[in-house]
Amino acid sequence: MSDIDFAQLTQYSKQFTGLTGELEAVLMGLAPEMKPHLPGITDSFYNVLQGIPKTQRFLDGRIDALKQTHIRWLEQVFSGPYDTDYVKAMYHVGDVHVKVELPVEFMAGAMTLVSVRLNELLGEILVGDPSRLAKATAAVNSVLGFTLMVMQQSYESSRLAEELEKFLKITGMSRILFDNLASAYKY
Amino acid sequence: MSDIDFAQLTQYSKQFTGLTGELEAVLMGLAPEMKPHLPGITDSFYNVLQGIPKTQRFLDGRIDALKQTHIRWLEQVFSGPYDTDYVKAMYHVGDVHVKVELPVEFMAGAMTLVSVRLNELLGEILVGDPSRLAKATAAVNSVLGFTLMVMQQSYESSRLAEELEKFLKITGMSRILFDNLASAYKY
């Protein structure tokens, strides 16, 4: 993780997901209206997950702790800053997801679920202000996609590193021998 | 790909991303208003990508063909059906993305960009009907997340299969020897 250029990763991921300074301001402006509803979003999110058999082993006995972490993250989504520290933290989450053997599709699935719930909530809160509603939904989807994009990059690099370790264990090959073979290999 | 249970994958991915029959009906109901604007969404999407250095080698000389495929897919997003055939096609897209060596984060990044553009467009079209706007943005984000979730599952399994091929080539080990070692390995 130490050789990652987080400033560059932040800039690249923002450009890709359309997270502009304008949308960041929209998110922070939503904080007072959204914060009272965030625990309800988290509850609804985990209610859906609890109905999916494949998620059970990640949830059993951990729901309360997971919910607390989830609410803290949702509060960050509406408070910012969306800076390199945020990106470092989300990059770390991708690594952790590999260590706990979370299936890759959980990340996109979960982020979509949060996005749909937040969109529905915004629809209720901003029903009288449709132009603000449109900006708000764009901003929420942008920041969630930004977060997902960062997490998935560390997830993949950790997953591939783990795969190499598995290969070395199965074959009984040393890392040094493998690295020497790899550097001598002509593609 | 032949041993995938696509009916099960469809049901699982819909449950995870909240894509209900109600939201599918919302999407199909939006088709007449959205279709005339979809080529503009595709143009705007590729304009952003063209500003990102890392995407260049995937775009050069291919923009027109890519745009046509992209518009056809966007039309499907608003016409359905969101069935096992759609899931099979999107699963295949994940495989293709590995074959063309597309970085993993492009999928979440690109899907977010499309989502933000569609949200902005919905905000313009439905400015006079905020409760329909809220349902529409939820439906759009749900179907895009559903699609992403399916794509990423095939992307990962293809990527890991490719990684094993690479290890075997580098070490000169046969697939049969590796499979025998793997089945004898005590974790």
Interface residues (C-beta under 8 A of the other chain):
Chain A: Y12 S13 Q15 F16 T17 G18 V48 G51 I52 K54 V104 E105 F106 M107 A108 G109 A110 M111 T112 L113 S115 V116 R117 N119 E120 L122 G123 E124 L126 V127 G128 D129 P130 S131 L133 A134 K135 T137 A138 N141 S142 L144 G145 F146 L148 M149 V150 Q152 Q153 E156 R159 L160 E163 L164 F167 K169 I170 T171 G172 M173 F178 L181 A182 Y185
Chain B: Y12 S13 Q15 F16 T17 G18 V48 G51 I52 K54 V104 E105 F106 A108 G109 A110 M111 T112 L113 S115 V116 R117 N119 E120 L122 G123 E124 L126 V127 G128 D129 P130 S131 L133 A134 K135 T137 A138 N141 S142 L144 G145 F146 L148 M149 V150 Q152 Q153 E156 R159 L160 E163 L164 F167 K169 I170 T171 G172 M173 F178 L181 A182 Y185
